[in-house]
Amino acid sequence: MLHLTWLRVAVFTILLGATALAAAQANLEINTPAVAAIQKSMQDRHAQLLPLYSSGAVGLTRDGGVALRDANAVPLAQRAQVNALIAAESQDRAALYREIARANARPEWESDIRATFAQRWIDKAQPGWYYQNAGGAWVRK
Amino acid sequence: MRRRSTWISAAAAAAFALVGCVTINIYFPAAAAERAADRIIDEVWQLKPDAEKPRTEKPAAKQ
């Protein structure tokens, strides 16, 4: 009889562990005001970045950011503006990765989140856009 | 004898629970992170227009 009780306890413990694990794997929290604000800011900026991705002036970096790839693709008069765009986008992206890690109470996940995004930005990039490969070289998609 | 095996069972259950907790803390949920990234990237790059229409388009169809 006593053994049966312990068997129940063991089964219950296993089920509890499995449930907790499933919950942890289910989803990453991204529905926070901070994440939404950054996302909105990036969405608004995208209209200005889009022609720069297409022309190859700006490329996607291997660390989940953006960088000036070809300054010659930008008229001299617009270079300061493009640099400001890149700086603002880089700042937003860094903040996004940090905020998602924080929203999930796992600040140590920031670099993993950054790496995941880096890969997905590149996967979802349009043909013709430039990205950095693992070695840091620019590649045209 | 019976008492001893009871303790062994209890210890095994506790150890299992402990390992489970540690597992949750250590491993990065890669699949969940990928889904989260996809949702955000689709929004930022407006890759799924059905999900949320961009404000700049479709001024028609309003009554």
Backbone of each chain as ProteinMPNN parsed JSONL, in Angstrom:
{"seq_chain_A": "MLHLTWLRVAVFTILLGATALAAAQANLEINTPAVAAIQKSMQDRHAQLLPLYSSGAVGLTRDGGVALRDANAVPLAQRAQVNALIAAESQDRAALYREIARANARPEWESDIRATFAQRWIDKAQPGWYYQNAGGAWVRK", "coords_chain_A": {"N_chain_A": [[0.823, -1.201, 0.0], [1.868, 1.192, 0.844], [3.821, 1.47, -1.037], [2.366, 1.95, -3.304], [1.385, 4.456, -2.809], [3.72, 5.992, -2.94], [4.369, 5.552, -5.524], [2.362, 6.921, -6.786], [3.02, 9.496, -5.962], [5.428, 9.803, -7.304], [4.641, 9.621, -9.989], [2.968, 11.84, -10.129], [4.828, 13.876, -9.654], [6.431, 13.642, -11.922], [4.592, 14.283, -13.942], [4.008, 16.898, -13.22], [6.491, 18.106, -13.606], [6.748, 17.753, -16.382], [4.612, 19.286, -17.306], [5.368, 21.856, -16.462], [7.661, 22.157, -17.958], [6.615, 22.087, -20.558], [5.1, 24.411, -20.469], [7.096, 26.294, -20.212], [8.306, 26.04, -22.646], [6.373, 26.815, -24.381], [5.731, 29.562, -25.261], [7.347, 32.708, -25.888], [7.359, 35.606, -23.988], [6.178, 38.474, -25.484], [4.424, 40.451, -25.468], [4.527, 43.166, -24.256], [4.367, 46.561, -23.047], [6.797, 47.925, -23.516], [8.12, 46.386, -25.487], [6.228, 46.577, -27.529], [6.303, 49.319, -28.074], [8.898, 49.682, -29.096], [8.757, 48.066, -31.322], [6.823, 49.403, -32.839], [8.16, 51.781, -33.364], [10.24, 50.829, -34.982], [8.803, 49.814, -37.086], [7.695, 52.129, -38.17], [10.004, 53.331, -39.063], [10.809, 51.687, -41.053], [9.878, 52.237, -43.655], [11.615, 54.16, -44.577], [14.006, 52.807, -44.508], [13.696, 50.742, -46.283], [14.198, 51.375, -49.168], [16.941, 51.606, -48.93], [17.874, 49.113, -48.182], [17.208, 47.769, -50.499], [18.816, 49.001, -52.432], [21.248, 48.221, -51.595], [22.764, 49.795, -50.035], [22.501, 49.662, -47.316], [22.931, 46.92, -45.117], [22.082, 43.727, -43.576], [23.356, 42.799, -40.507], [25.418, 40.158, -39.104], [24.98, 39.978, -36.437], [22.393, 40.617, -35.863], [21.788, 43.269, -36.37], [21.859, 46.409, -38.254], [23.863, 47.833, -40.886], [25.918, 50.266, -42.563], [26.661, 49.437, -45.77], [27.468, 50.073, -48.347], [28.608, 53.032, -48.956], [28.767, 54.551, -51.231], [26.43, 54.136, -52.578], [24.722, 55.918, -51.619], [23.673, 59.228, -52.054], [25.794, 62.026, -51.479], [24.641, 64.161, -50.052], [22.715, 62.911, -48.567], [23.902, 61.3, -46.744], [24.39, 61.766, -43.998], [21.86, 61.636, -42.966], [21.171, 58.989, -43.517], [23.056, 57.672, -41.956], [22.125, 58.418, -39.458], [19.674, 57.129, -39.444], [20.494, 54.442, -39.471], [21.83, 54.314, -37.033], [19.709, 54.799, -35.255], [18.053, 52.623, -35.803], [19.719, 50.481, -35.098], [19.94, 50.949, -32.388], [17.29, 50.596, -31.545], [16.934, 47.904, -32.177], [18.786, 46.613, -30.492], [17.657, 47.338, -28.068], [15.232, 46.034, -28.299], [15.92, 43.26, -28.217], [16.976, 43.156, -25.655], [14.755, 43.905, -24.122], [12.909, 41.846, -24.621], [14.199, 39.696, -23.44], [14.166, 40.619, -20.836], [11.41, 40.804, -20.379], [10.791, 38.171, -20.135], [11.961, 37.533, -17.84], [14.584, 36.633, -18.003], [17.368, 37.81, -18.319], [19.789, 36.835, -19.169], [19.324, 35.574, -21.534], [19.538, 37.306, -23.597], [21.606, 37.405, -25.603], [21.15, 35.031, -26.972], [18.607, 35.492, -27.951], [19.135, 37.627, -29.596], [20.773, 36.326, -31.501], [18.938, 34.54, -32.588], [17.094, 36.297, -33.77], [18.818, 37.538, -35.608], [19.271, 35.502, -37.469], [16.638, 35.089, -38.403], [15.897, 37.59, -39.47], [17.558, 37.639, -41.692], [16.689, 35.342, -43.043], [14.144, 36.156, -43.766], [14.589, 38.296, -45.37], [14.356, 40.214, -48.417], [14.981, 39.036, -51.796], [18.034, 40.124, -53.222], [18.754, 41.868, -51.254], [21.385, 42.688, -48.935], [23.376, 40.718, -46.687], [25.338, 39.81, -43.8], [27.508, 37.051, -43.769], [28.495, 34.155, -41.746], [31.199, 34.599, -41.487], [31.408, 37.297, -41.639], [31.467, 38.531, -44.056], [29.954, 40.411, -46.746], [27.015, 39.338, -48.35], [25.01, 38.909, -51.195], [21.582, 38.431, -51.275]], "CA_chain_A": [[0.0, 0.0, 0.0], [2.78, 2.324, 0.949], [4.504, 1.593, -2.317], [1.426, 2.525, -4.255], [1.362, 5.897, -2.512], [4.934, 6.618, -3.471], [4.296, 5.497, -6.975], [1.498, 8.057, -7.163], [3.794, 10.726, -5.778], [6.426, 9.878, -8.366], [3.938, 9.923, -11.245], [2.524, 13.225, -10.031], [6.014, 14.726, -9.813], [6.836, 13.592, -13.334], [3.601, 15.04, -14.704], [4.203, 18.308, -12.871], [7.708, 18.526, -14.304], [6.469, 17.803, -17.817], [3.734, 20.442, -17.529], [6.173, 23.068, -16.306], [8.572, 22.223, -19.099], [5.8, 22.443, -21.718], [4.733, 25.82, -20.318], [8.298, 27.099, -20.459], [8.628, 25.969, -24.066], [5.231, 27.22, -25.19], [5.882, 30.855, -25.927], [8.171, 33.733, -25.262], [6.54, 36.793, -23.762], [6.577, 39.661, -26.253], [3.331, 41.422, -25.39], [4.704, 44.145, -23.188], [4.362, 47.921, -23.601], [8.143, 48.301, -23.979], [8.36, 45.699, -26.761], [5.297, 47.152, -28.511], [6.782, 50.662, -28.425], [10.084, 49.526, -29.95], [8.271, 47.486, -32.577], [6.146, 50.484, -33.561], [9.213, 52.692, -33.805], [10.951, 50.175, -36.083], [7.852, 49.706, -38.196], [7.61, 53.461, -38.772], [11.281, 53.628, -39.712], [11.06, 50.744, -42.149], [9.608, 52.856, -44.963], [12.829, 54.881, -44.973], [15.108, 51.857, -44.666], [13.413, 49.817, -47.39], [14.991, 51.634, -50.382], [18.372, 51.45, -48.642], [18.136, 47.667, -48.26], [17.09, 47.364, -51.907], [19.952, 49.506, -53.209], [22.477, 47.637, -51.076], [23.484, 50.773, -49.212], [22.448, 49.148, -45.949], [22.799, 45.472, -45.064], [21.758, 43.099, -42.291], [24.593, 42.252, -39.928], [25.289, 38.799, -38.554], [24.598, 40.043, -35.022], [21.013, 41.072, -35.709], [21.659, 44.713, -36.535], [21.997, 46.904, -39.621], [25.092, 48.614, -41.034], [26.18, 50.86, -43.873], [27.467, 48.475, -46.53], [28.047, 50.745, -49.498], [28.35, 54.464, -48.828], [28.651, 55.137, -52.573], [25.056, 53.988, -53.047], [23.941, 57.008, -51.025], [24.156, 60.56, -52.429], [26.528, 62.696, -50.395], [23.751, 65.009, -49.253], [21.831, 62.107, -47.707], [24.668, 60.354, -45.925], [24.197, 62.017, -42.57], [20.522, 61.15, -42.633], [21.225, 57.526, -43.539], [23.787, 57.248, -40.753], [21.239, 58.603, -38.307], [18.69, 56.041, -39.532], [21.167, 53.207, -39.067], [22.086, 54.396, -35.588], [18.433, 54.669, -34.548], [17.585, 51.245, -35.976], [20.583, 49.613, -34.289], [19.583, 51.179, -30.992], [15.993, 49.953, -31.323], [17.083, 46.444, -32.212], [19.455, 46.207, -29.252], [16.671, 47.5, -27.0], [14.228, 44.977, -28.493], [16.446, 41.989, -27.713], [17.105, 43.308, -24.205], [13.421, 43.96, -23.524], [12.282, 40.521, -24.686], [14.859, 38.914, -22.394], [13.685, 41.132, -19.554], [9.987, 40.467, -20.259], [10.724, 36.767, -19.761], [12.738, 37.414, -16.604], [15.824, 35.902, -18.303], [18.282, 38.744, -18.985], [20.925, 36.094, -19.754], [18.933, 35.063, -22.855], [19.611, 38.394, -24.579], [22.46, 37.091, -26.757], [20.47, 33.978, -27.731], [17.496, 36.144, -28.651], [19.794, 38.397, -30.671], [21.212, 35.378, -32.532], [17.726, 34.02, -33.244], [16.597, 37.367, -34.643], [19.777, 37.743, -36.702], [18.995, 34.477, -38.474], [15.3, 35.265, -38.974], [15.925, 38.791, -40.328], [18.206, 37.245, -42.948], [15.8, 34.39, -43.724], [12.962, 36.847, -44.28], [14.999, 39.409, -46.235], [13.967, 40.062, -49.821], [16.095, 38.77, -52.709], [18.712, 41.353, -53.625], [19.27, 42.545, -50.075], [22.683, 42.186, -48.481], [23.519, 40.316, -45.289], [26.669, 39.304, -43.448], [27.562, 35.627, -43.439], [29.12, 33.865, -40.451], [32.557, 35.148, -41.474], [31.34, 38.754, -41.624], [31.505, 39.057, -45.426], [28.631, 40.759, -47.274], [26.5, 38.42, -49.354], [23.748, 39.369, -51.773], [20.611, 37.339, -51.204]], "C_chain_A": [[0.863, 1.26, 0.0], [3.494, 2.572, -0.372], [3.643, 2.269, -3.36], [1.366, 4.04, -4.072], [2.568, 6.592, -3.129], [4.974, 6.604, -4.99], [3.46, 6.667, -7.483], [2.257, 9.369, -7.073], [4.78, 10.906, -6.935], [5.776, 10.262, -9.691], [3.491, 11.379, -11.262], [3.682, 14.193, -10.271], [6.448, 14.8, -11.271], [5.896, 14.437, -14.19], [3.778, 16.543, -14.48], [5.412, 18.873, -13.605], [7.463, 18.698, -15.785], [5.601, 19.018, -18.162], [4.516, 21.743, -17.475], [7.094, 23.261, -17.501], [7.818, 22.658, -20.348], [5.438, 23.922, -21.669], [5.918, 26.714, -20.654], [8.633, 27.141, -21.948], [7.569, 26.63, -24.942], [5.463, 28.512, -25.963], [6.809, 31.779, -25.167], [7.293, 34.971, -25.128], [7.054, 37.964, -24.605], [5.507, 40.746, -26.194], [3.491, 42.355, -24.193], [4.714, 45.537, -23.817], [5.721, 48.324, -24.176], [8.435, 47.673, -25.344], [7.481, 46.309, -27.857], [5.78, 48.517, -28.995], [7.973, 50.58, -29.383], [9.667, 49.019, -31.328], [7.62, 48.552, -33.454], [7.169, 51.455, -34.164], [9.956, 52.114, -35.013], [10.066, 50.069, -37.326], [7.748, 51.039, -38.924], [8.877, 53.807, -39.556], [11.497, 52.788, -40.968], [10.845, 51.354, -43.532], [10.845, 53.586, -45.484], [13.997, 53.922, -45.225], [14.943, 50.968, -45.895], [14.21, 50.111, -48.663], [16.499, 51.445, -50.174], [18.78, 49.972, -48.631], [18.18, 47.263, -49.738], [18.297, 47.801, -52.723], [21.275, 48.9, -52.742], [23.305, 48.606, -50.249], [23.578, 50.27, -47.777], [22.237, 47.64, -46.0], [22.489, 44.999, -43.654], [23.016, 42.455, -41.725], [24.335, 40.882, -39.301], [24.887, 38.81, -37.087], [23.215, 40.672, -34.822], [20.808, 42.563, -35.817], [21.644, 45.111, -38.004], [23.283, 47.731, -39.686], [25.177, 49.187, -42.438], [27.115, 49.913, -44.624], [28.204, 49.17, -47.664], [27.681, 52.238, -49.471], [28.145, 55.119, -50.193], [27.239, 55.037, -53.136], [24.157, 55.104, -52.503], [24.503, 58.35, -51.496], [24.756, 61.27, -51.213], [25.617, 63.476, -49.457], [22.907, 64.216, -48.264], [22.583, 61.23, -46.707], [24.462, 60.535, -44.428], [22.849, 61.453, -42.113], [20.495, 59.619, -42.565], [21.965, 57.001, -42.31], [22.928, 57.365, -39.504], [20.181, 57.491, -38.266], [19.275, 54.736, -39.026], [21.398, 53.192, -37.556], [20.799, 54.176, -34.801], [17.921, 53.235, -34.622], [18.403, 50.288, -35.109], [20.223, 49.708, -32.813], [18.263, 50.476, -30.651], [16.127, 48.439, -31.274], [17.745, 45.926, -30.946], [18.469, 46.272, -28.089], [15.617, 46.4, -27.077], [14.696, 43.656, -27.894], [16.528, 42.019, -26.178], [15.735, 43.229, -23.536], [12.712, 42.609, -23.554], [12.881, 39.629, -23.601], [14.326, 39.325, -21.02], [12.23, 40.74, -19.326], [9.81, 39.012, -19.828], [11.532, 36.468, -18.504], [14.0, 36.566, -16.799], [16.788, 36.835, -19.034], [19.448, 38.038, -19.678], [20.588, 35.518, -21.129], [19.147, 36.092, -23.961], [20.431, 38.013, -25.821], [21.856, 35.984, -27.613], [19.314, 34.561, -28.543], [18.047, 36.938, -29.839], [20.186, 37.473, -31.831], [20.026, 34.811, -33.311], [17.179, 35.051, -34.227], [17.52, 37.55, -35.849], [19.485, 36.771, -37.838], [17.655, 34.714, -39.165], [15.207, 36.522, -39.85], [16.47, 38.396, -41.701], [17.301, 36.302, -43.739], [14.636, 35.106, -44.409], [13.298, 38.027, -45.191], [14.591, 39.154, -47.678], [15.197, 39.719, -50.67], [16.72, 40.088, -53.167], [19.282, 42.135, -52.457], [20.597, 41.906, -49.666], [22.648, 41.809, -47.01], [24.939, 39.826, -45.06], [26.598, 37.808, -43.177], [28.326, 35.438, -42.124], [30.526, 34.453, -40.34], [32.593, 36.67, -41.494], [31.39, 39.375, -43.016], [30.085, 39.358, -45.911], [28.245, 39.815, -48.402], [25.177, 38.98, -49.862], [22.781, 38.198, -51.807], [19.932, 37.114, -52.549]], "O_chain_A": [[0.623, 2.226, -0.724], [3.737, 3.711, -0.771], [4.12, 3.05, -4.184], [1.304, 4.8, -5.038], [2.445, 7.644, -3.757], [5.523, 7.495, -5.639], [3.802, 7.314, -8.473], [2.169, 10.23, -7.95], [4.945, 12.002, -7.469], [6.285, 11.111, -10.422], [3.617, 12.066, -12.276], [3.546, 15.187, -10.984], [6.786, 15.866, -11.785], [6.336, 15.204, -15.047], [3.708, 17.344, -15.412], [5.364, 19.974, -14.154], [7.914, 19.674, -16.384], [5.821, 19.688, -19.17], [4.353, 22.619, -18.325], [7.281, 24.375, -17.99], [8.304, 23.491, -21.112], [5.463, 24.61, -22.69], [5.766, 27.755, -21.294], [9.167, 28.129, -22.452], [7.828, 26.966, -26.098], [5.394, 28.528, -27.192], [7.018, 31.637, -23.962], [6.57, 35.331, -26.057], [8.199, 38.392, -24.465], [5.655, 41.817, -26.783], [2.699, 42.333, -23.251], [5.036, 45.677, -24.997], [5.785, 48.992, -25.208], [8.936, 48.343, -26.247], [7.941, 46.53, -28.977], [5.678, 48.834, -30.181], [8.042, 51.323, -30.362], [10.16, 49.483, -32.356], [7.842, 48.594, -34.664], [7.049, 51.883, -35.312], [10.263, 52.839, -35.959], [10.529, 50.217, -38.457], [7.717, 51.077, -40.154], [8.822, 54.488, -40.58], [12.285, 53.154, -41.839], [11.559, 51.017, -44.476], [11.088, 53.624, -46.69], [14.867, 54.194, -46.052], [15.924, 50.5, -46.473], [14.841, 49.203, -49.203], [17.235, 51.162, -51.119], [19.894, 49.627, -49.024], [19.062, 46.52, -50.169], [18.756, 47.07, -53.601], [22.3, 49.045, -53.409], [24.41, 48.28, -49.814], [24.602, 50.433, -47.113], [21.464, 47.139, -46.818], [22.61, 45.743, -42.681], [23.664, 41.654, -42.397], [23.198, 40.508, -39.013], [24.497, 37.777, -36.543], [22.908, 41.192, -33.75], [19.769, 43.078, -35.404], [21.444, 44.275, -38.886], [23.738, 48.264, -38.674], [24.582, 48.659, -43.378], [28.221, 49.625, -44.166], [29.38, 48.912, -47.92], [26.601, 52.641, -49.903], [27.436, 56.119, -50.306], [26.886, 55.766, -54.064], [22.989, 55.217, -52.877], [25.702, 58.589, -51.35], [24.284, 61.127, -50.085], [25.792, 63.461, -48.238], [22.44, 64.752, -47.259], [21.971, 60.507, -45.921], [24.372, 59.559, -43.683], [22.724, 60.878, -41.032], [19.878, 59.034, -41.675], [21.555, 56.013, -41.701], [22.993, 56.524, -38.608], [19.839, 56.982, -37.199], [18.643, 54.013, -38.256], [21.184, 52.177, -36.894], [20.791, 53.457, -33.802], [17.418, 52.694, -33.637], [17.851, 49.395, -34.465], [20.199, 48.713, -32.089], [18.139, 49.844, -29.602], [15.515, 47.775, -30.438], [17.318, 44.915, -30.387], [18.441, 45.386, -27.235], [15.161, 45.894, -26.052], [13.958, 43.009, -27.151], [16.195, 41.046, -25.502], [15.574, 42.567, -22.51], [11.992, 42.266, -22.616], [12.161, 38.895, -22.925], [14.07, 38.482, -20.16], [11.851, 40.384, -18.21], [8.795, 38.66, -19.227], [11.758, 35.311, -18.151], [14.434, 35.869, -15.882], [17.006, 36.678, -20.235], [20.023, 38.555, -20.637], [21.478, 35.023, -21.82], [18.957, 35.783, -25.138], [20.008, 38.265, -26.949], [22.019, 35.982, -28.833], [19.081, 34.162, -29.684], [17.488, 36.914, -30.936], [19.959, 37.798, -32.997], [20.095, 34.625, -34.526], [16.845, 34.725, -35.366], [17.051, 37.7, -36.978], [19.455, 37.151, -39.008], [17.55, 34.558, -40.381], [14.51, 36.515, -40.864], [15.915, 38.77, -42.735], [17.16, 36.442, -44.954], [14.201, 34.712, -45.491], [12.401, 38.682, -45.722], [14.492, 38.004, -48.106], [16.321, 40.068, -50.308], [16.011, 41.049, -53.463], [20.179, 42.961, -52.63], [20.89, 40.757, -49.999], [22.0, 42.464, -46.194], [25.65, 39.473, -46.001], [25.727, 37.349, -42.438], [28.743, 36.401, -41.48], [30.99, 34.768, -39.244], [33.661, 37.273, -41.381], [31.358, 40.598, -43.153], [29.135, 38.665, -45.546], [29.045, 39.53, -49.294], [24.341, 39.454, -49.093], [23.107, 37.117, -52.297], [19.083, 36.231, -52.673]]}, "seq_chain_B": "MRRRSTWISAAAAAAFALVGCVTINIYFPAAAAERAADRIIDEVWQLKPDAEKPRTEKPAAKQ", "coords_chain_B": {"N_chain_B": [[12.967, -2.902, 5.882], [11.069, -2.343, 3.991], [10.599, 0.283, 4.644], [12.963, 1.461, 4.002], [13.1, 1.254, 1.197], [11.041, 2.931, 0.582], [12.058, 5.408, 1.281], [14.051, 5.576, -0.583], [12.582, 5.736, -2.936], [11.336, 8.187, -2.507], [13.531, 9.901, -2.488], [14.398, 9.566, -5.101], [12.251, 10.647, -6.537], [12.357, 13.301, -5.648], [14.863, 14.052, -6.61], [14.43, 13.863, -9.325], [12.521, 15.845, -9.708], [14.042, 18.063, -9.059], [16.039, 18.031, -11.027], [14.408, 18.515, -13.206], [13.605, 21.178, -12.723], [16.042, 22.55, -12.922], [16.63, 22.046, -15.574], [14.675, 23.558, -16.91], [15.545, 26.093, -16.293], [18.057, 26.323, -17.506], [18.052, 25.807, -20.322], [17.667, 27.504, -23.392], [14.699, 28.463, -24.972], [14.599, 27.731, -28.017], [12.841, 27.269, -30.222], [10.522, 28.623, -29.462], [11.54, 31.186, -29.299], [12.13, 31.648, -31.943], [9.602, 31.694, -33.096], [8.593, 33.965, -31.817], [10.334, 35.898, -32.823], [9.662, 35.769, -35.532], [7.016, 36.716, -35.492], [7.396, 39.384, -34.698], [9.124, 40.377, -36.674], [7.548, 40.051, -38.974], [5.628, 41.961, -38.438], [7.128, 44.363, -38.288], [8.308, 44.49, -40.806], [6.097, 44.259, -42.261], [5.137, 41.879, -43.516], [2.988, 40.231, -43.627], [0.257, 41.206, -44.823], [-2.409, 40.681, -44.343], [-2.705, 40.252, -41.676], [-2.51, 42.725, -40.362], [-3.484, 45.628, -41.696], [-1.476, 48.021, -43.343], [-1.443, 51.457, -42.5], [-1.109, 53.285, -44.535], [-2.135, 52.366, -46.899], [-4.97, 51.467, -48.989], [-7.234, 53.469, -48.917], [-9.779, 53.373, -49.751], [-13.001, 51.735, -49.667], [-14.375, 52.584, -47.465], [-17.087, 53.591, -45.536]], "CA_chain_B": [[13.28, -3.032, 4.464], [10.031, -1.624, 3.263], [10.799, 1.685, 4.949], [14.152, 1.9, 3.271], [12.775, 1.442, -0.23], [10.189, 4.124, 0.532], [12.953, 6.575, 1.27], [14.757, 5.601, -1.871], [11.612, 6.25, -3.906], [11.151, 9.621, -2.243], [14.758, 10.575, -2.921], [14.413, 9.539, -6.564], [11.248, 11.618, -6.995], [12.879, 14.641, -5.371], [15.975, 14.29, -7.534], [13.845, 14.055, -10.652], [11.898, 17.175, -9.707], [15.133, 19.043, -9.034], [16.634, 18.037, -12.368], [13.424, 19.18, -14.064], [13.675, 22.633, -12.497], [17.313, 23.034, -13.471], [16.501, 21.985, -17.036], [13.872, 24.699, -17.345], [16.32, 27.327, -16.149], [19.266, 26.4, -18.309], [17.908, 25.772, -21.773], [17.013, 28.591, -24.116], [13.64, 27.893, -25.807], [14.93, 28.195, -29.37], [11.665, 27.263, -31.105], [9.641, 29.711, -29.026], [12.204, 32.445, -29.667], [12.0, 31.799, -33.386], [8.211, 32.118, -33.351], [8.473, 35.35, -31.36], [11.063, 36.714, -33.798], [8.868, 35.816, -36.766], [5.859, 37.599, -35.284], [7.848, 40.776, -34.65], [9.672, 40.743, -37.987], [6.406, 40.193, -39.894], [4.996, 43.242, -38.14], [8.021, 45.473, -38.616], [8.501, 44.522, -42.27], [4.755, 44.158, -42.859], [5.208, 40.765, -44.455], [1.676, 39.59, -43.723], [-0.684, 42.318, -44.865], [-3.73, 40.271, -43.853], [-2.735, 40.323, -40.219], [-2.805, 44.106, -39.982], [-3.282, 46.475, -42.873], [-0.742, 49.262, -43.123], [-2.312, 52.644, -42.526], [-0.892, 54.107, -45.732], [-2.795, 51.811, -48.069], [-6.405, 51.196, -48.983], [-8.114, 54.509, -48.37], [-11.134, 53.112, -50.216], [-13.815, 50.776, -48.932], [-14.837, 53.154, -46.197], [-18.428, 54.12, -45.767]], "C_chain_B": [[12.332, -2.197, 3.62], [10.235, -0.12, 3.435], [11.948, 2.274, 4.118], [13.831, 2.186, 1.783], [11.857, 2.653, -0.418], [11.046, 5.377, 0.44], [13.696, 6.711, -0.061], [13.848, 6.167, -2.957], [11.447, 7.762, -3.758], [12.346, 10.409, -2.754], [14.811, 10.651, -4.444], [13.445, 10.571, -7.125], [11.752, 13.047, -6.819], [13.992, 15.007, -6.351], [15.443, 14.589, -8.924], [13.246, 15.457, -10.773], [12.962, 18.263, -9.803], [15.776, 19.179, -10.409], [15.709, 18.762, -13.338], [13.5, 20.68, -13.945], [14.933, 23.218, -13.126], [17.247, 23.083, -14.991], [15.769, 23.204, -17.565], [14.703, 25.984, -17.32], [17.464, 27.447, -17.142], [18.968, 26.601, -19.792], [17.119, 26.927, -22.352], [15.944, 27.984, -25.033], [13.758, 28.386, -27.249], [13.71, 28.281, -30.278], [10.719, 28.413, -30.758], [10.229, 31.06, -29.42], [12.058, 32.711, -31.158], [10.586, 32.269, -33.748], [8.016, 33.578, -32.956], [9.15, 36.289, -32.354], [10.247, 36.869, -35.077], [7.686, 36.771, -36.631], [6.274, 39.056, -35.343], [8.366, 41.224, -36.019], [8.547, 40.926, -39.006], [5.702, 41.532, -39.69], [5.848, 44.41, -38.63], [8.184, 45.617, -40.128], [7.19, 44.377, -43.025], [4.697, 43.054, -43.905], [3.885, 40.028, -44.591], [0.591, 40.649, -43.678], [-2.068, 41.957, -44.346], [-3.855, 40.427, -42.341], [-3.093, 41.735, -39.75], [-2.485, 45.009, -41.161], [-2.459, 47.706, -42.52], [-1.659, 50.467, -43.311], [-2.259, 53.378, -43.869], [-1.678, 53.63, -46.942], [-4.3, 51.696, -47.881], [-7.237, 52.308, -48.338], [-9.572, 54.26, -48.752], [-11.868, 52.167, -49.271], [-14.231, 51.285, -47.561], [-16.195, 53.791, -46.43], [-18.798, 55.189, -44.755]], "O_chain_B": [[12.718, -1.474, 2.701], [10.066, 0.652, 2.491], [11.893, 3.399, 3.622], [14.233, 3.203, 1.217], [11.897, 3.316, -1.455], [10.793, 6.275, -0.362], [13.925, 7.808, -0.571], [14.275, 6.968, -3.789], [11.422, 8.506, -4.738], [12.189, 11.459, -3.377], [15.216, 11.667, -5.01], [13.77, 11.286, -8.073], [11.601, 13.89, -7.703], [14.05, 16.129, -6.853], [15.954, 15.47, -9.616], [13.426, 16.153, -11.773], [12.807, 19.248, -10.526], [16.025, 20.284, -10.892], [16.164, 19.528, -14.187], [13.464, 21.388, -14.951], [14.885, 24.259, -13.781], [17.735, 24.023, -15.619], [16.189, 23.811, -18.551], [14.584, 26.839, -18.197], [17.802, 28.55, -17.572], [19.563, 27.463, -20.439], [16.044, 27.278, -21.864], [16.253, 27.073, -25.801], [13.092, 29.343, -27.644], [13.555, 29.25, -31.021], [10.187, 29.085, -31.641], [9.503, 31.968, -29.825], [11.885, 33.854, -31.582], [10.409, 33.136, -34.604], [7.358, 34.339, -33.666], [8.61, 37.343, -32.689], [10.152, 37.961, -35.637], [7.393, 37.542, -37.545], [5.595, 39.876, -35.962], [8.07, 42.333, -36.463], [8.587, 41.856, -39.811], [5.239, 42.156, -40.645], [5.358, 45.321, -39.297], [8.196, 46.727, -40.66], [7.161, 44.372, -44.256], [4.262, 43.272, -45.036], [3.678, 39.288, -45.552], [0.063, 40.955, -42.609], [-2.825, 42.842, -43.947], [-4.93, 40.691, -41.802], [-3.898, 41.9, -38.833], [-1.328, 45.126, -41.566], [-2.718, 48.36, -41.509], [-2.534, 50.475, -44.177], [-3.232, 54.008, -44.284], [-1.873, 54.38, -47.898], [-4.824, 51.81, -46.773], [-7.875, 52.084, -47.31], [-10.486, 54.845, -48.169], [-11.373, 51.854, -48.188], [-14.413, 50.511, -46.622], [-16.403, 54.465, -47.439], [-19.899, 55.738, -44.812]]}, "name": "protein", "num_of_chains": 2, "seq": "MLHLTWLRVAVFTILLGATALAAAQANLEINTPAVAAIQKSMQDRHAQLLPLYSSGAVGLTRDGGVALRDANAVPLAQRAQVNALIAAESQDRAALYREIARANARPEWESDIRATFAQRWIDKAQPGWYYQNAGGAWVRKMRRRSTWISAAAAAAFALVGCVTINIYFPAAAAERAADRIIDEVWQLKPDAEKPRTEKPAAKQ"}
